[in-house]
Amino acid sequence: MSFHNKVIWITGASSGIGKALAQELSYQNALLIISARDKNSLEMVRELCKNPKNVWIIPLHLEKHSTFSEITQRAINVFGRIDILVNNGGISQRSLATETQISVDKKIMEINYTGTVALTKTILPHFIDNQKGQIVVTTSIVGLIGSPLRSTYAASKHALHGFFDSLRAELHDYNIAVTLICPGFVSTNISMNALTGDGTSQQKMDVATANGISPERFAKLMAKAIDSKKEEAYIAGFKEKLGVYVKRWFPRVFSVMIRKLSVT
């Protein structure tokens, strides 16, 4: 893979997929900027990387859109450019739609959708001026198929597909690639931190998540998809991938399947 001396900015890098991807790309000799809310966690991630001196920390809160212009300029100034932005930050959900407060729906959309779009828009002038760049977005298989207890999470990920598919077409003449990464179950703390109906964290590991792909394996596959500039990559188990194709070709069958699906 050709990440040597590529400047890559990763959000949501303090744990899970983002943490594993930072380690993988450091092994590939990339120059990294890692962001998340928790600076202490980011410092631990940096120390786990192959080349800590080539990893720069910039804290970022995806709900605080007004800070993005200043933070993006700081990120560009670190190495003088950014080649790839990896929009990986986000939060999940575990609650029935009827039991979810509208404030929780808004929070999930603000972080997963609006935060990702706003950060992307702040870096676009840099990519357009350079006539090159790549935008990577971690969405979800649930961004293609909805499932119980994840209504607003699914909505936020569906929205990302709509926005970035449109953006890809708009940016084609500027030599800017858009890659959507669709994870299935990955063995991270995403379900532990998922919001319940009243906005508190679930604080419980889902069985399916615990049995998912390891973050390290996922990061290797994600890096390959980024390197090849795939438009969309499904990195998931057989059942999750099957659901995508059943939904596409046999929607009524999928509706029956998803009603019976164990969500834990």
C-alpha positions as CSV (number, residue, x, y, z in Angstrom):
1,M,0.0,0.0,0.0
2,S,1.2,3.5,-0.8
3,F,0.7,5.5,2.4
4,H,4.4,6.5,2.8
5,N,4.5,10.2,3.8
6,K,0.8,10.6,3.1
7,V,-0.7,13.1,5.5
8,I,-3.9,11.6,7.0
9,W,-6.3,13.2,9.5
10,I,-8.4,10.7,11.4
11,T,-11.3,11.6,13.6
12,G,-12.7,9.3,16.3
13,A,-9.2,8.1,16.7
14,S,-9.1,7.5,20.5
15,S,-10.6,4.0,20.4
16,G,-12.0,1.2,18.2
17,I,-11.7,1.5,14.5
18,G,-10.0,4.9,14.6
19,K,-7.3,3.7,17.0
20,A,-6.6,0.5,15.0
21,L,-6.5,2.5,11.8
22,A,-4.0,5.0,13.2
23,Q,-1.7,2.1,14.3
24,E,-2.1,0.4,10.9
25,L,-1.3,3.6,8.9
26,S,1.6,4.4,11.2
27,Y,3.0,1.0,10.3
28,Q,2.6,2.0,6.7
29,N,4.7,5.1,7.4
30,A,2.0,7.7,7.1
31,L,2.1,11.1,8.7
32,L,-0.9,11.2,11.0
33,I,-3.1,13.8,12.7
34,I,-5.5,12.1,15.2
35,S,-8.6,13.7,16.7
36,A,-11.2,12.9,19.3
37,R,-12.6,14.6,22.4
38,D,-10.3,12.9,24.9
39,K,-6.7,14.1,24.6
40,N,-5.4,11.6,27.1
41,S,-6.7,8.7,25.1
42,L,-5.2,10.2,22.0
43,E,-1.8,10.4,23.7
44,M,-2.1,6.7,24.5
45,V,-2.9,5.9,20.9
46,R,0.1,7.9,19.7
47,E,2.4,5.9,21.9
48,L,1.1,2.7,20.4
49,C,1.9,3.8,16.9
50,K,5.1,2.7,15.1
51,N,6.3,6.3,14.6
52,P,4.9,8.4,17.5
53,K,7.0,11.4,16.4
54,N,4.9,11.4,13.1
55,V,1.6,11.5,15.0
56,W,0.1,14.8,15.9
57,I,-2.8,15.2,18.3
58,I,-5.6,17.8,17.8
59,P,-8.6,17.4,20.1
60,L,-12.0,17.8,18.3
61,H,-15.6,17.7,19.4
62,L,-18.0,16.9,16.5
63,E,-20.9,18.8,18.0
64,K,-18.9,22.0,18.1
65,H,-19.1,23.0,14.5
66,S,-18.0,26.6,15.1
67,T,-14.5,25.4,16.1
68,F,-13.9,23.5,12.8
69,S,-12.4,26.3,10.7
70,E,-9.7,27.1,13.3
71,I,-9.0,23.4,14.0
72,T,-8.8,22.5,10.3
73,Q,-6.3,25.3,9.7
74,R,-4.2,24.0,12.6
75,A,-4.3,20.5,11.1
76,I,-3.2,21.8,7.7
77,N,-0.3,23.7,9.3
78,V,1.1,20.6,11.0
79,F,2.6,19.1,7.9
80,G,1.7,21.8,5.4
81,R,-1.0,19.8,3.8
82,I,-3.6,17.1,4.2
83,D,-3.9,14.3,1.7
84,I,-6.7,12.2,3.2
85,L,-9.5,13.1,5.7
86,V,-10.9,10.0,7.5
87,N,-14.3,11.0,9.0
88,N,-14.5,8.2,11.6
89,G,-16.0,9.9,14.6
90,G,-19.6,9.1,15.7
91,I,-21.9,7.5,18.2
92,S,-24.4,4.7,18.1
93,Q,-27.9,4.0,19.6
94,R,-29.7,1.2,21.4
95,S,-33.3,2.2,21.9
96,L,-36.8,1.9,20.4
97,A,-37.9,4.9,18.3
98,T,-41.0,5.3,20.4
99,E,-38.9,5.5,23.6
100,T,-36.2,7.8,22.3
101,Q,-36.3,11.5,23.3
102,I,-36.1,13.9,20.4
103,S,-33.1,15.5,22.1
104,V,-31.3,12.2,21.6
105,D,-32.3,12.0,18.0
106,K,-30.9,15.5,17.5
107,K,-27.6,14.7,19.3
108,I,-27.0,11.6,17.1
109,M,-27.7,13.6,13.9
110,E,-25.5,16.5,15.1
111,I,-22.5,14.2,15.7
112,N,-22.8,11.6,13.0
113,Y,-24.2,13.6,10.1
114,T,-23.9,17.3,10.6
115,G,-20.5,17.1,12.3
116,T,-19.0,15.0,9.6
117,V,-20.5,17.2,6.8
118,A,-19.3,20.4,8.5
119,L,-15.8,19.1,9.0
120,T,-15.6,17.9,5.4
121,K,-16.8,21.3,4.1
122,T,-14.0,23.1,6.0
123,I,-11.3,21.1,4.4
124,L,-12.8,21.1,0.8
125,P,-11.2,24.4,-0.2
126,H,-7.8,23.0,0.7
127,F,-8.4,19.9,-1.5
128,I,-9.9,22.0,-4.3
129,D,-7.0,24.4,-4.3
130,N,-4.6,21.4,-4.5
131,Q,-6.7,19.7,-7.1
132,K,-6.4,16.4,-5.2
133,G,-7.4,14.7,-2.0
134,Q,-9.5,11.9,-0.6
135,I,-12.5,12.0,1.8
136,V,-13.1,8.7,3.7
137,V,-16.3,8.3,5.7
138,T,-17.0,5.4,8.1
139,T,-20.7,4.8,7.7
140,S,-22.2,1.4,8.5
141,I,-24.0,-1.6,7.0
142,V,-26.9,0.0,8.9
143,G,-26.5,3.0,6.6
144,L,-27.8,0.6,3.9
145,I,-30.3,-1.4,5.9
146,G,-32.2,-0.3,9.0
147,S,-32.5,-2.5,12.0
148,P,-34.3,-2.4,15.3
149,L,-33.0,-0.2,18.2
150,R,-31.0,1.8,15.8
151,S,-33.5,4.1,14.0
152,T,-31.8,7.4,14.3
153,Y,-28.3,5.9,14.0
154,A,-29.4,4.2,10.8
155,A,-30.9,7.6,9.6
156,S,-27.7,9.4,10.3
157,K,-25.7,6.8,8.3
158,H,-28.2,6.7,5.5
159,A,-27.9,10.5,5.3
160,L,-24.1,10.3,5.0
161,H,-24.5,8.0,1.9
162,G,-26.9,10.5,0.3
163,F,-24.6,13.5,0.9
164,F,-21.3,11.9,0.0
165,D,-22.6,10.1,-3.1
166,S,-23.8,13.5,-4.3
167,L,-20.5,15.2,-3.2
168,R,-18.5,12.5,-5.1
169,A,-20.1,13.5,-8.4
170,E,-19.6,17.2,-7.7
171,L,-15.9,16.7,-6.9
172,H,-15.0,14.4,-9.8
173,D,-13.4,17.2,-11.9
174,Y,-11.2,18.3,-9.0
175,N,-9.5,14.8,-8.7
176,I,-11.0,14.4,-5.2
177,A,-12.0,10.8,-4.2
178,V,-14.8,9.9,-1.8
179,T,-14.7,6.5,-0.1
180,L,-17.5,5.1,2.0
181,I,-16.5,2.4,4.4
182,C,-19.5,0.3,5.7
183,P,-18.6,-1.8,8.8
184,G,-20.7,-4.7,10.0
185,F,-20.1,-5.8,13.5
186,V,-16.7,-4.9,14.8
187,S,-15.5,-5.9,18.3
188,T,-15.2,-2.4,19.8
189,N,-16.9,-0.4,22.6
190,I,-19.4,1.1,20.3
191,S,-22.3,-0.7,21.9
192,M,-21.0,0.2,25.4
193,N,-21.1,3.9,24.5
194,A,-24.4,3.7,22.5
195,L,-27.1,6.2,23.6
196,T,-30.3,4.9,25.1
197,G,-33.7,6.6,24.9
198,D,-32.9,9.1,27.6
199,G,-29.4,9.9,26.3
200,T,-27.4,7.8,28.8
201,S,-24.9,5.3,27.6
202,Q,-26.0,1.7,27.3
203,Q,-22.9,0.5,29.2
204,K,-23.4,-3.1,27.9
205,M,-21.6,-5.0,25.2
206,D,-23.8,-6.5,22.5
207,V,-23.1,-10.2,21.8
208,A,-23.0,-9.6,18.1
209,T,-20.6,-6.7,18.5
210,A,-18.4,-8.7,20.9
211,N,-18.2,-11.5,18.3
212,G,-17.5,-9.1,15.4
213,I,-14.3,-8.6,13.3
214,S,-11.3,-7.5,15.4
215,P,-10.4,-3.8,15.0
216,E,-7.0,-4.7,13.8
217,R,-8.3,-7.0,11.0
218,F,-10.8,-4.3,10.1
219,A,-8.2,-1.6,9.9
220,K,-6.1,-3.6,7.5
221,L,-9.1,-4.1,5.2
222,M,-10.1,-0.5,5.6
223,A,-6.6,0.7,4.6
224,K,-6.7,-1.4,1.5
225,A,-10.0,0.1,0.5
226,I,-8.7,3.6,1.1
227,D,-5.5,2.9,-0.9
228,S,-7.5,1.6,-3.9
229,K,-9.9,4.5,-3.6
230,K,-12.9,2.3,-3.6
231,E,-16.2,4.3,-3.8
232,E,-17.9,1.9,-1.3
233,A,-16.5,-1.0,0.7
234,Y,-18.5,-3.5,2.9
235,I,-16.3,-4.8,5.6
236,A,-18.5,-7.2,7.4
237,G,-19.4,-10.8,8.1
238,F,-21.4,-13.0,5.8
239,K,-24.8,-12.3,7.4
240,E,-24.4,-8.5,7.3
241,K,-23.4,-8.6,3.7
242,L,-26.2,-11.0,2.8
243,G,-28.7,-8.5,4.4
244,V,-27.5,-5.8,2.0
245,Y,-28.2,-7.9,-1.1
246,V,-31.4,-9.4,0.2
247,K,-32.7,-5.9,0.9
248,R,-31.7,-4.8,-2.6
249,W,-33.2,-7.7,-4.5
250,F,-35.9,-9.1,-2.2
251,P,-37.1,-6.3,0.0
252,R,-40.2,-8.1,1.3
253,V,-38.1,-11.1,2.4
254,F,-35.7,-8.7,4.1
255,S,-38.6,-7.1,6.0
256,V,-39.5,-10.5,7.5
257,M,-35.8,-11.2,8.3
258,I,-35.2,-8.0,10.0
259,R,-38.2,-8.3,12.2
260,K,-37.0,-11.6,13.5
261,L,-33.4,-10.5,13.9
262,S,-31.8,-10.8,17.3
263,V,-30.4,-7.3,18.0
264,T,-28.1,-8.3,20.8
